[in-house]
Amino acid sequence: MLLAVGVAGAWLFRLLRIANPFFLGPLAASSALAALGFGPFFYPSVILAAAQIVLGVWLGSTFRRDLFQAAGRLVMASILATLALLAMTSGVAVAIAFTLGLDWELMVLSAAPGGVTEMALTAKFLGQDVALITAFHLTRIFIFIPNIPWIIGLIHRYEKQRSKDADRRD
């Protein structure tokens, strides 16, 4: 049933010309199914632990030494930018948690710039509200992904205009 709902969601989003239909469509359809009370289902802790390990190993295996060597100073800039992003999102999350009287761990995982799967698994291990954290991440996904095409269009037009202005000055 879940497979049929996911495929139907993908084709509906494609028909509606929504960006990334084969990701957002099944995600929306399965989320609606879960909201109607069908799932989520219990997974044994050993499966969750194995999933965390597999995700970590897969992510780590995508990095190669030559990639870092060729990147030069970009590696340090990326590390510093990532740390700054984590500090800012964590700071805002802690402030929201304090203001609303929520657990800071819950809000940090909800605001973290990570993937839904990774944050949900981490939340499960930390005993946090997986559904709420997932809802925060899904909200972010459904706000950003459909808006990416027009944002890229704006950036492209800005860059073209900037290029024309630079040519005129020369």
Sine and cosine of phi, psi and omega as CSV:
sin_phi,cos_phi,sin_psi,cos_psi,sin_omega,cos_omega
0.00,0.00,-0.68,0.73,-0.01,-1.00
-0.89,0.46,-0.63,0.78,0.03,-1.00
-0.88,0.47,-0.71,0.70,0.00,-1.00
-0.89,0.45,-0.67,0.75,0.01,-1.00
-0.91,0.42,-0.66,0.75,0.02,-1.00
-0.90,0.44,-0.70,0.71,0.02,-1.00
-0.90,0.44,-0.68,0.73,0.02,-1.00
-0.88,0.47,-0.66,0.75,0.04,-1.00
-0.89,0.46,-0.65,0.76,0.01,-1.00
-0.89,0.46,-0.73,0.68,-0.04,-1.00
-0.94,0.35,-0.57,0.82,0.06,-1.00
-0.89,0.45,-0.72,0.70,0.01,-1.00
-0.91,0.41,-0.55,0.83,0.05,-1.00
-0.93,0.38,-0.68,0.73,0.03,-1.00
-0.88,0.48,-0.61,0.79,0.01,-1.00
-0.99,0.16,-0.04,1.00,0.01,-1.00
0.86,0.51,0.64,0.77,0.07,-1.00
-1.00,0.06,0.67,-0.74,-0.04,-1.00
-0.82,0.57,0.63,-0.77,0.05,-1.00
0.81,0.59,0.83,0.56,-0.12,-0.99
-0.90,0.43,-0.50,0.86,-0.05,-1.00
-0.99,0.14,-0.07,1.00,0.17,-0.99
-0.97,-0.24,-0.81,0.58,-0.08,-1.00
-0.93,0.36,-0.61,0.79,-0.03,-1.00
-0.87,0.50,-0.84,0.55,0.04,-1.00
-0.89,0.46,-0.57,0.82,0.02,-1.00
-0.90,0.44,-0.72,0.69,0.02,-1.00
-0.91,0.42,-0.69,0.72,-0.03,-1.00
-0.91,0.42,-0.70,0.72,0.00,-1.00
-0.94,0.34,-0.53,0.85,0.07,-1.00
-0.91,0.41,-0.66,0.75,0.05,-1.00
-0.89,0.45,-0.65,0.76,0.03,-1.00
-0.88,0.47,-0.69,0.72,0.03,-1.00
-0.91,0.42,-0.62,0.78,0.01,-1.00
-0.91,0.42,-0.45,0.89,0.04,-1.00
-0.99,0.12,0.01,1.00,0.08,-1.00
0.98,-0.20,0.08,1.00,0.03,-1.00
-1.00,-0.09,1.00,0.02,-0.04,-1.00
0.99,-0.15,-0.05,-1.00,-0.11,0.99
-0.95,0.32,0.32,-0.95,-0.08,-1.00
-0.97,-0.24,0.39,-0.92,-0.02,-1.00
-0.95,0.31,0.71,-0.70,0.11,-0.99
-0.86,-0.51,0.73,-0.68,0.04,-1.00
-0.87,0.50,0.53,-0.85,-0.02,-1.00
-0.83,0.55,-0.58,0.82,-0.02,-1.00
-0.90,0.43,-0.57,0.82,0.03,-1.00
-0.94,0.34,-0.65,0.76,0.05,-1.00
-0.89,0.45,-0.67,0.75,0.03,-1.00
-0.90,0.45,-0.69,0.72,0.01,-1.00
-0.89,0.45,-0.63,0.78,0.01,-1.00
-0.89,0.45,-0.67,0.74,0.05,-1.00
-0.87,0.48,-0.69,0.72,-0.01,-1.00
-0.91,0.42,-0.72,0.70,0.00,-1.00
-0.88,0.47,-0.70,0.72,0.03,-1.00
-0.88,0.48,-0.69,0.73,0.00,-1.00
-0.91,0.42,-0.70,0.72,0.00,-1.00
-0.91,0.41,-0.69,0.72,0.01,-1.00
-0.88,0.48,-0.74,0.68,-0.01,-1.00
-0.89,0.46,-0.72,0.70,0.01,-1.00
-0.89,0.45,-0.55,0.83,-0.03,-1.00
-0.96,0.28,-0.23,0.97,0.01,-1.00
-0.98,0.19,-0.25,0.97,0.00,-1.00
-1.00,0.01,0.65,-0.76,0.04,-1.00
-0.79,-0.61,0.53,-0.85,-0.04,-1.00
-0.85,0.52,-0.68,0.73,-0.03,-1.00
-0.90,0.44,-0.49,0.87,0.06,-1.00
-0.88,0.47,-0.71,0.70,0.01,-1.00
-0.94,0.34,-0.62,0.79,0.01,-1.00
-0.92,0.40,-0.63,0.78,-0.01,-1.00
-0.95,0.30,-0.45,0.89,-0.07,-1.00
-0.97,0.26,-0.41,0.91,0.03,-1.00
0.85,0.53,-0.81,-0.59,-0.06,-1.00
-0.92,0.38,-0.31,0.95,0.01,-1.00
-0.87,0.49,-0.54,0.84,0.02,-1.00
-0.88,0.47,-0.75,0.66,-0.01,-1.00
-0.91,0.42,-0.66,0.75,0.03,-1.00
-0.89,0.46,-0.64,0.77,0.03,-1.00
-0.91,0.42,-0.67,0.75,0.02,-1.00
-0.89,0.45,-0.72,0.69,0.00,-1.00
-0.91,0.42,-0.65,0.76,0.03,-1.00
-0.91,0.42,-0.64,0.77,0.03,-1.00
-0.90,0.43,-0.71,0.71,0.03,-1.00
-0.89,0.46,-0.63,0.77,0.04,-1.00
-0.90,0.43,-0.69,0.72,0.03,-1.00
-0.88,0.47,-0.70,0.71,0.02,-1.00
-0.89,0.46,-0.66,0.75,0.01,-1.00
-0.90,0.43,-0.69,0.73,-0.02,-1.00
-0.93,0.38,-0.72,0.69,0.00,-1.00
-0.91,0.40,-0.61,0.79,0.03,-1.00
-0.92,0.39,-0.66,0.75,0.03,-1.00
-0.88,0.48,-0.72,0.70,0.03,-1.00
-0.90,0.43,-0.66,0.75,0.00,-1.00
-0.88,0.47,-0.68,0.73,0.02,-1.00
-0.91,0.42,-0.64,0.77,0.04,-1.00
-0.89,0.45,-0.68,0.73,0.04,-1.00
-0.90,0.43,-0.69,0.72,0.01,-1.00
-0.86,0.50,-0.71,0.70,0.01,-1.00
-0.89,0.46,-0.69,0.72,-0.03,-1.00
-0.91,0.42,-0.65,0.76,-0.07,-1.00
-1.00,-0.09,-0.06,1.00,0.00,-1.00
0.96,0.29,0.54,0.84,0.02,-1.00
-0.97,-0.23,0.26,-0.97,0.09,-1.00
-0.91,0.41,0.72,-0.70,-0.01,-1.00
-0.91,0.41,-0.55,0.84,0.01,-1.00
-0.89,0.46,-0.65,0.76,0.02,-1.00
-0.86,0.51,-0.73,0.68,-0.05,-1.00
-0.96,0.29,-0.56,0.83,0.04,-1.00
-0.90,0.43,-0.69,0.72,0.04,-1.00
-0.92,0.39,-0.55,0.84,0.01,-1.00
-0.94,0.35,-0.56,0.83,-0.04,-1.00
-1.00,-0.08,-0.16,0.99,-0.08,-1.00
-0.87,0.49,0.67,-0.75,0.00,-1.00
-0.99,0.15,0.76,0.65,0.01,-1.00
-0.91,-0.42,0.02,-1.00,0.01,-1.00
-0.97,0.24,0.39,-0.92,-0.01,-1.00
-0.87,0.50,-0.73,0.68,-0.05,-1.00
-0.87,0.50,-0.73,0.68,-0.04,-1.00
-0.90,0.44,-0.68,0.73,-0.02,-1.00
-0.94,0.34,-0.60,0.80,0.03,-1.00
-0.91,0.41,-0.68,0.73,0.03,-1.00
-0.91,0.42,-0.67,0.75,0.03,-1.00
-0.89,0.45,-0.68,0.73,0.02,-1.00
-0.87,0.48,-0.66,0.75,0.01,-1.00
-0.88,0.48,-0.71,0.71,0.01,-1.00
-0.91,0.41,-0.56,0.83,-0.02,-1.00
-1.00,0.05,-0.01,1.00,0.02,-1.00
0.96,0.29,0.47,0.88,0.01,-1.00
-1.00,-0.09,0.16,-0.99,-0.03,-1.00
-0.96,0.26,0.99,-0.13,-0.06,-1.00
-0.87,0.49,-0.67,0.75,-0.03,-1.00
-0.89,0.45,-0.66,0.75,-0.01,-1.00
-0.93,0.37,-0.69,0.73,0.02,-1.00
-0.90,0.44,-0.67,0.74,0.05,-1.00
-0.89,0.45,-0.65,0.76,0.02,-1.00
-0.88,0.47,-0.66,0.75,0.06,-1.00
-0.86,0.51,-0.72,0.69,-0.03,-1.00
-0.93,0.37,-0.64,0.77,0.03,-1.00
-0.91,0.41,-0.61,0.80,0.05,-1.00
-0.88,0.48,-0.71,0.71,0.04,-1.00
-0.87,0.50,-0.70,0.71,-0.01,-1.00
-0.88,0.47,-0.71,0.71,-0.05,-1.00
-0.97,0.26,-0.27,0.96,0.12,-0.99
-0.99,0.10,-0.71,0.70,-0.13,-0.99
-0.99,0.15,-0.77,0.64,-0.14,-0.99
-0.86,0.52,-0.73,0.68,0.01,-1.00
-0.91,0.42,-0.36,0.93,-0.03,-1.00
-1.00,-0.06,-0.13,0.99,-0.04,-1.00
-0.87,0.50,-0.68,0.73,-0.03,-1.00
-0.84,0.54,-0.70,0.72,-0.02,-1.00
-0.97,0.26,-0.48,0.88,0.07,-1.00
-0.92,0.39,-0.70,0.72,0.05,-1.00
-0.89,0.46,-0.64,0.77,0.05,-1.00
-0.86,0.51,-0.69,0.72,0.04,-1.00
-0.88,0.47,-0.71,0.71,0.00,-1.00
-0.89,0.45,-0.68,0.74,0.00,-1.00
-0.88,0.47,-0.72,0.69,0.02,-1.00
-0.89,0.46,-0.64,0.77,0.03,-1.00
-0.88,0.47,-0.72,0.70,-0.01,-1.00
-0.91,0.42,-0.64,0.77,0.04,-1.00
-0.89,0.45,-0.68,0.73,0.01,-1.00
-0.91,0.42,-0.66,0.75,0.03,-1.00
-0.89,0.45,-0.62,0.78,0.03,-1.00
-0.92,0.40,-0.67,0.74,0.04,-1.00
-0.89,0.45,-0.68,0.74,0.02,-1.00
-0.89,0.46,-0.62,0.78,0.01,-1.00
-0.93,0.37,-0.61,0.79,0.03,-1.00
-0.91,0.42,-0.62,0.79,0.00,-1.00
-0.91,0.42,-0.60,0.80,-0.02,-1.00
-0.94,0.33,-0.45,0.89,-0.05,-1.00
-0.98,0.20,0.00,0.00,0.00,0.00
